[in-house]
């Protein structure tokens, strides 16, 4: 009961943005060495307490990489990579966070809720970076794994609607630019490209 209480207070502390209090309680859970699932979740939650001024980024990432290497965690890799991405975002490393989220979505086998969260966060990151086609693709995947009864469902649906419109415009621009570039090539070079494309279509 005491271990469970520490864990719950740690969770509440995260909600209240009390990183120091949350870290203290999750450390207490880990030190008491309860059943594996609780230790696993306490370690994941502990990484969410990262703050730049505490300078504990390397300590938390090291823990997460150990968890990734542990065969016991094979079916939880998606969750670990997702938490690692959150840690990297908090450390203002968006490129690493995107790689971790892509791995999270790839490693997710049975956990549709996690797959949805990973793809939706990727959609938002690509949207902020003005990569609208990628944002739409990830948002579309997130929507497929989203349930109408979940709180985030409408938010994902709204973003998907906007992202689809912009992605369509970008695809039109890209196609038109490609056609113009092709038209401006010397005839022989242009015909070679067209012949290769026809050969690929026949092979398919």
C-alpha positions, 0 to 999 in steps of 0.5 A, spaced: 500 500 500 505 504 501 509 503 494 502 504 491 501 511 495 508 513 492 506 511 485 500 515 485 502 521 489 508 521 483 503 521 478 499 527 481 505 531 482 506 530 474 499 533 473 501 538 478 508 540 474 511 538 481 517 535 477 522 534 484 516 531 488 514 526 482 521 524 482 522 523 489 516 519 489 518 515 483 525 513 486 521 511 492 517 506 488 523 503 485 528 503 491 522 498 494 523 493 488 516 491 488 513 487 482 516 488 475 510 492 472 510 497 477 518 498 477 517 499 469 512 504 469 515 508 475 522 508 471 518 511 465 514 516 469 521 518 472 523 520 465 517 525 465 520 529 471 526 531 466 527 539 467 533 542 463 535 546 470 536 539 473 541 537 468 539 530 469 538 528 461 543 523 460 541 520 467 534 519 464 536 517 457 541 512 460 536 508 464 531 508 458 536 505 453 537 500 458 530 498 458 530 498 451 536 493 451 532 489 456 529 483 453 523 483 458 521 489 455 520 487 448 513 488 447 513 495 451 518 498 446 513 503 443 512 506 450 519 507 452 521 510 445 515 515 446 517 517 453 524 518 450 521 522 445 518 526 450 525 527 454 528 529 447 523 534 446 523 537 453 531 538 451 529 541 445 532 536 440 526 535 435 530 531 430 532 526 435 524 526 438 522 525 431 526 519 430 524 516 437 517 517 435 518 513 428 521 507 432 515 508 437 510 507 431 514 501 428 515 497 434 507 498 436 504 491 435 498 490 439 497 497 443 493 501 438 492 507 443 500 508 443 500 507 436 495 513 435 499 517 440 506 516 437 503 518 430 499 524 432 505 527 436 509 526 429 503 529 425 504 536 430 511 536 430 511 535 422 506 541 422 510 545 426 516 544 421 511 546 415 512 539 412 504 538 411 504 532 407 508 528 412 503 531 417 497 529 414 499 522 413 501 521 420 494 525 422 491 520 418 494 514 421 492 517 428 485 518 426 485 510 424 487 508 431 483 513 434 476 511 438 470 516 438 469 515 445 476 518 447 477 525 448 483 526 443 478 524 437 475 530 435 482 534 436 485 529 431 479 529 426 479 537 426 487 537 424 486 531 419 481 536 416 485 542 415 492 538 414 488 534 408 486 541 404 493 543 405 497 537 403 492 536 397 495 543 395 502 541 396 501 535 392 498 539 386 504 544 386 509 538 387 506 535 381 506 541 376 513 543 378 515 536 376 511 536 369 514 543 368 521 541 370 520 535 365 518 539 359 524 543 360 529 538 359 532 536 352 528 531 348 532 525 348 533 526 356 526 527 357 524 521 353 529 516 357 525 518 363 519 517 360 521 510 357 524 508 364 517 510 367 513 506 362 518 500 364 517 501 371 509 501 370 510 494 366 514 491 371 509 493 376 
